[in-house]
């Protein structure tokens, strides 16, 4: 029995829980939908700002193009034709409640603090490059292709979106070359989850195409910032969730991420570029949201607002402290305390304030604040923790042994029975010593 | 010491007369070679610090071949210094080129970590700054990064290479572009399904290495098998040189095969081999002989441990000098046991498998195998653990009542002269090959005229077309007319390909009490071991299967204290798909023997409840599970109706005897092919009407030509059936000899199989055994030419 016959007998090689068969959607393109799609396509391509640049207005695509030809014009490059979708935004464009131009309105130092990356502090943010890819899968291995590389950058304060499309598998070189060029010209790269996903994937694509991996300028991954600031309030920080709750932008008819690979594979099979339109729109929204989010974060960081949600203020306070932006940290803590918040939140804010005071060497202020916070705590272990910090503060920085002892009685939950016992023992000895040496003091 | 114990045994008549074999093997001196002259000075120094000034001849030979750019396999016995055979060339490469890298593969994590420690120590002594890191599921994130970026040697296992490294090879560019050597230890464990998968993983590895510009050489190390060179060459897809003359010294050894006496002649039941093994081992331990005891299963190990300790306690000796050596021990625990053994604190270790032993377990004075481990190779690997330099050592096999044990106990000289089993793989098995072409396409696009290892491009092309038809690959034709197949799915194929099974996905076993997954099981074993109400044994504990969620591949179990275990009853139906060869046999040319492709349908229909220790049958249960179907190759023999009718006994008894003949054929086939009996299956069917299940009732119907099938249990077949066909005449003769020579009365597992429960024992009527022999005579099959 030869190999072919044996093959024919095999069950499907598609694994059980795996590989969803690409959805059959040729039938969903009815005539009426098609014309509105054409409009949409024209809109995407045609949105151009008349400026006196050497940038030409891209001619509108001929959507009735033969199958297998992308409707977007291709630029000739040494690596082959490069298919680009370009879109210019209005300078006043808002994404939800945030201006896109906000990304440029704040200092690099602010961004460096938000990203906890000092190398960003001296950069020329006007040359930032926003990056988001659409891929054929989430696994990130060598079989995953970034078929759409979405880039956005500012020219004279106006955001220009440049989406590079891979027209067929194996033809990634023009896209990768253009990306490398953009990276060279950029001062920094801004992504959402790019550190774990987009960049490692793109690196893999360069290796597989046998092209040198371009050096990456400083990389700011807003997912990490988003987590630090908004996760306490929102619970999750998926891009669309942040977009909806913080920027107050609701996408209409957005394609489900899980469908994106199937769209591309469908396009590869039958050349219907319409399949990709929702993906292109989705990617544009991702890039715009990224710029808007950056502006929003920076704006908030530079100006602590007591009307802001206290949880956000507290998160900013923590971040500012980690970034050694002490003045700002104080501002945010105050805002957190003045805003509406649970007593637990206020207790945490006070604990943070205590930390700040201690770092500034003001142990007295720290103790006062921590005592105040202690009154608000209801949770047993948080309470023990507060007593713990106060016990140490009083003993080592303020030499108030009696007060230290009072707090030390309650630190067991925070430091365990052995350490607790040692602390109490030490304090007792020191108190006795002091009593013996000087005039009798009050001993509890 | 040992001599005293042996004298004692020889003096005990009721014991010594059950010794089937007592052989003395002489000592073998060491054969040394000088250190290779080109060996880097740092390595000479490192060896000197370990007291090594010369190497064994096979270590020198391996070094020369490896540094000369040849792929090689080292097949010297256990404890002959194989590690140095591959470590030395690798370290030499590292010393010569700071950027050089090597990849080591081990079948278990335990072995990887042991070798990592040894290698690091060597690297340090040689002053080489290359690291050695184990990269497996337990490796923490920062160590993984270090492994990718900096480590000179990566140690891993086939599964990790398959799912974690190859599909991410771009991140491993430094490793692959500088890869000089791939070391694969314990090659003999890679046989059957697992071995066939590994061969394909290596095909992918070579592809990826070539992409990154490397051409690594392979060094295989194997325990003694019958065909190391052939096996390694088949595994790699190209010629591999052989190093098999060991220069390591051996002390004088005694081999003893002990066959516990028959205690029930009618049923052929023998005295317990477990209790016998314990008795003999205890004799050794109390006389101060360091002993290693091997059991067939965890249960046996726990039982023997308990009995040994009880016996020692009775003799007022410290029971803690006996220890079990369980798989899953942490490296620290293993080191402790090894050290205690070396220092004499522990006198006896009980284990299930030679492989579980660390490399530093050293050698002991005596090895006791409770039961034949299933293969001659396995037996010699265990025996190889006894024999310190100079002193006399003992290797003792206590036979159980299983067919192969009795076969060798009956013809013990055949054990000594038995060719060691050959390891067999079929890397071109269609199902396996296609899965790996799939994974390979995820790693690198396939060009239409590309070959895959030694698989020709035409075959690869067919596989690619098949995958493209299923939309897993997308074919792109370039301007030059050349086609390339790209991965076109959002899935990660390696996660759905298990290296230990074919075709079907594994099931997971979920402990209901702990709400956690405790094990994984392959599809086929799930049917026999995880059906509802089955008693599932895991890590020495019993669980009952409360629910089997077939759809979602999950078995839900709960811990239970049970005094019985369950044994599944499987119904097998074989249908001939294509007859490839056929011949008539016997003086009257009545027996038709053929081989070819068959469809095998196995269905678990019920289970027996069997009490522990007494092995009484205490009940039955039903099982409702779907059939499992596979295609494979088989040998079959059809007995004409006329011969059946001519027998002087009722038809059902003749059919029963034919079943017995099938059982005997299975046994002799396993021995002649030198395969594990579990690699074959046998059944009685009818080649005319494959839809008819051969139940005892229907079998009497006319028009039923009883057909004995002996088939290859690996889906797709590994080439066993054609070989049986080639040896068919000898097989039948041996089967006859086996049945005739058996000392049981009516039939037993050693010859025609255990008696069917419902055939009444009537001493006047001929037994299954005798009917089988009569049939063979009538078919013209004698015991000799």
Interface residues (C-beta under 8 A of the other chain):
Chain A: X1 X3 X4 X6 X7 X9 X10 X11 X12 X13 X14 X15 X16 X17 X18 X19 X20 X21 X22 X136 X137 X138 X139 X140 X141 X142 X143 X145 X168 X169 X170 X200 X203 X204 X207 X208 X261 X262 X265 X268 X269
Chain B: X167 X168 X169 X170 X171 X173 X430 X431 X434 X435 X438 X441 X442 X443 X444 X445 X459 X462 X463 X466 X467 X470 X471 X472 X474 X476 X478 X484 X486 X487 X488 X489 X490 X491 X492 X493 X495 X496 X497 X503 X505 X553 X578 X597 X631 X716
